[in-house]
Amino acid sequence: MQQTTGIPKISTGIEGLDEVTGGGFPKGRPILICGSAGCGKTLFGIQFLVKGIVDHDEPGVFISFEETAADLTSNTSSLGFDLDKLTTEGKLRIDYIRIERSEIEETGEYDLEGLFIRLNYAIDAIGAKRVVLDTLESLFSGMQNEGLLRAEIRRLFAWLKEKGITAIITGERGDTSLTRQGLEEYVSDCVILLDFRVVDQIATRRLRIVKYRGSTHGTNEYPFLIDEHGISVIPITSLKLDYTASTGIVSTGLPPLDTLFQKGGIFEGGSTLITGTAGTAKTIMAGYFALGSCLRNEPVLLFSFEEAPDQTIRNLLTIGIDLRPFIASKLLMIHASRPTLHGLEMHLLTLNKLLAAFKPRTVIVDPISCLISVGSPVEVKAMLVRLIDTLKIRKINALFTCLMSSANSTGDNGTIEAVSSLADNWLSLQHELVDGKRKRSVLIVKSRGMEHHNDWVNFTISSTGINLKASLTPTPSTTANGK
Amino acid sequence: MENEQRWELRLYVAGQTPKSVLALKNITRYCQENLEGRYSIEVIDLLKTPQLAEGDQIVAIPTLIRKVPVPIRKIIGDLSDEEKVLVGLNIRPLPAKNKL
């Protein structure tokens, strides 16, 4: 998403969030990050500072009311952040402010000038552009004069604005308000809510931009992840339908199958769905697809949710598809994992990361239907939409296999419904018993923007692979093709 | 022995604000009345030495710290409530001490 508004923004340092916010946080303004305990607020702040230093050379101050500098350093080291190094380099300053109510008596008038002075000193010492206050609400637990604290917090935000500091203020989620102390009343520019919930034993983290004054922003709940590289947001739902369509043709990997398409293959960068009941040769088709891509010297990423890589390769070898050389030449990467190993978002993120690292031209997910076991149909659908969109944007040839429980069902598990409308090509596979013999056939259900064969075409599988008998002359379609 | 106890106090201020001036005036008076000859008050102006705010965890201004005797005590505000200040610093007012 391009920055479309006039207000200056700075990078959030959080992968994906800049896209959701249309360019980043408002420069020189306070930003409120709220959420319940353990939702990642502190890490959010640390990452904002660390990335600011590393990527933009903008020094940062972290005012911690909860953890000591040593604790923060060790807690974030597992995420690859070396706070000690940045502190030594004079780019980062962590100031731990301890407020203990039991130690403090109050009598008469006071203000928080001490906090201002400390903050000012820390900012000026390293020329900080970014500040994190984590979490300001601790003040309320340490001091009693609430009216005064509120007035001072208001003054603090105004002061930070005046100094041109982009500040993240974290706040604990309240029962009835976004933050316990109603900090959202004072931060009018940008408020982000983090959420951490466990649904069906699978934890998902979500982020929502509650408000962002003077800027357009995505309004959805965006899943985000905390892994060994810190926080990343998956902004796929913010993508628009504005990818360019390719006119190039690629092979399905199975030449006889290509002949069923008017242009001798499928459009490049499209997504193909293969449906069928158990044992209808979906994975074999996927194997051909992988082979085809490898033969074009285009890297393939195969997500296998049912078989270990070795098993896939062994099985395909029995019908003459030898993928071993491509594994060796690193043209083919098989990523096998149990669908229930992670939440949906984690799968999607893994895919995103592999896309970035491996840069495949072809991605195969075998089978996509098993992801249904990981989330509710609505979530799975949303995830699949994001997945397909991601691949489309990158002009990657995508192939998804989908298991159907019976030949007649057209979406009993929700995934077909979700994927079929997004897929550009849809192949249906079936086998039936005729005179005690298994008869296999394939039907091109649809192929967007291309004339195609409209009958069930029989095929057999032998040790040399799939033998497709497309002896019939293709029947012209009676309706306009594509949508 | 208790009469030998010295009191070392430190008052953090930020410039000559009315609150700071009042706090210094108040604590000086309480000390003169109750701890004559047994106290010292060090005034630290954070506008001049901001780096000192960290050591005693100063957030509010004015803040009075009792360094000695230990444990450290903190009182924030202009110290206008004498009784509260004396209780907070654990200073027994003279008349009460005379009764002992």
Interface residues (C-beta under 8 A of the other chain):
Chain A: D95 I97 R98 I99 E103 I104 E105 E106 T107 G108 E109 Y110 D111 L112 E113 G114 L115 I117 R118 N120 Y121 L139 G142 M143
Chain B: Y12 A14 T17 K19 L22 A23 L46 L47 P50 Q51 A53 E54 Q57 I58 V59 A60 I61 P62 T63 I72 R73 K74 I75 I76 G77 D78 L79 S80 D81 K84 V85 V87 G88
